[in-house]
């Protein structure tokens, strides 16, 4: 555990690991024999993606998309832009979008709409965490890990100004 006064433990790594295992089981059930393309929204979801795919025992491909709405600080700007496109063609593929946390829904909804324009055979969403209290636009979540309180969270890939991503647990930043 990290001993920093501004951090309050929310989810220990053991709870995160159990959640990732549950999600992997659901995904294995639905995607076996479908050769899915998993697209991870960077940067936050990289740890979740890495842990998740280690538990998927079937052929798959991974790629990345970077979409920004935060910049510096803890509040979204409300304007989303894609700054890195997946290199793997999406058309006709069974795509599973991997997200670390869905907050206002702005970024996720934007990325989902962006990928739908590329005509995947299917497009589903898997998120480790959902902060439903702050939702500003609707987002359909197909695989949900944990519901979280309306607090600013860090750790396990989540950051504040690029700090705290490396923590193995999830914390509330006070």
Residue pairs with C-beta under 8 A, 6 or more apart in sequence:
1 9
1 12
1 169
2 155
2 167
2 169
2 171
5 174
6 173
6 174
7 154
7 155
7 164
7 171
7 172
7 173
7 174
8 171
8 172
8 174
9 169
9 170
9 171
10 148
10 149
10 151
10 153
10 169
10 170
10 171
10 172
11 19
11 146
11 156
11 169
11 170
12 169
13 156
13 168
13 169
15 146
16 51
16 128
16 156
16 168
16 169
16 170
17 51
19 128
19 145
19 146
20 48
20 51
20 52
20 55
20 128
20 145
21 55
22 145
23 52
23 126
23 128
23 143
23 145
24 52
24 55
24 56
25 55
26 143
27 52
27 56
27 96
27 126
27 143
28 55
28 56
28 57
28 58
30 124
31 56
31 58
31 60
31 94
31 96
32 58
33 58
34 94
35 59
35 60
35 61
35 93
35 94
36 60
36 61
36 93
36 94
36 95
36 96
37 60
37 61
37 62
37 63
37 86
37 88
37 90
37 93
37 94
37 95
37 96
37 120
38 49
38 52
38 53
38 60
38 61
38 62
38 63
38 95
38 96
38 97
38 98
39 62
39 63
39 64
39 65
39 86
39 90
39 95
39 96
39 97
39 98
39 115
40 46
40 48
40 49
40 62
40 63
40 64
40 65
40 98
41 64
41 65
41 66
41 67
41 97
41 98
41 99
41 100
41 107
41 108
41 111
42 64
42 65
42 66
42 84
43 66
43 157
43 159
43 165
44 99
44 100
44 101
44 157
44 158
44 159
44 165
45 98
45 99
45 100
45 128
45 157
46 157
47 100
47 156
47 157
47 165
48 98
48 100
48 128
48 156
48 157
49 62
49 98
52 98
52 126
53 60
53 62
61 88
63 86
63 87
63 88
64 84
64 86
65 82
65 84
65 85
65 86
65 111
65 114
65 115
66 82
66 83
66 84
67 80
67 81
67 82
67 83
67 107
67 110
67 111
67 114
68 80
68 81
68 83
68 107
69 76
69 77
69 78
69 79
69 80
69 81
69 106
69 107
69 110
70 76
70 77
71 77
72 161
73 161
74 152
74 160
74 173
76 103
76 104
76 106
76 107
78 104
78 106
80 106
80 107
80 110
80 111
82 110
82 111
82 114
89 118
90 115
90 118
90 119
90 120
91 118
91 119
91 120
92 119
92 120
92 121
93 120
93 121
94 120
94 121
94 122
95 115
95 120
95 121
95 122
95 123
95 124
96 124
96 125
96 126
96 143
97 108
97 111
97 112
97 115
97 123
97 124
97 125
97 126
98 126
98 127
99 108
99 125
99 126
99 127
99 128
100 127
100 128
100 129
100 156
100 157
100 158
101 127
101 128
101 129
101 130
101 131
101 148
101 153
101 158
102 108
102 127
102 129
102 130
102 131
102 135
102 139
102 141
103 131
103 134
103 135
104 134
104 135
104 136
104 137
105 135
105 136
105 137
105 138
105 139
106 136
106 137
108 125
108 127
108 139
109 137
109 138
109 139
112 123
112 125
112 139
115 123
116 123
124 142
124 143
125 139
125 140
125 141
125 142
125 143
126 141
126 142
126 143
127 141
127 143
127 144
127 145
128 145
128 146
128 156
129 145
129 146
129 147
129 148
129 153
129 170
130 141
130 144
130 145
130 146
130 147
130 148
131 147
131 148
131 149
131 150
131 153
132 147
133 149
133 150
134 150
148 170
149 172
151 172
151 173
152 160
152 172
152 173
153 170
153 171
153 172
153 173
154 160
154 163
154 164
154 165
154 167
154 170
154 171
154 173
155 164
155 165
155 167
155 168
155 169
155 170
155 171
156 167
156 168
156 169
156 170
157 165
158 164
158 165
158 170
159 165
160 173
164 171
164 173
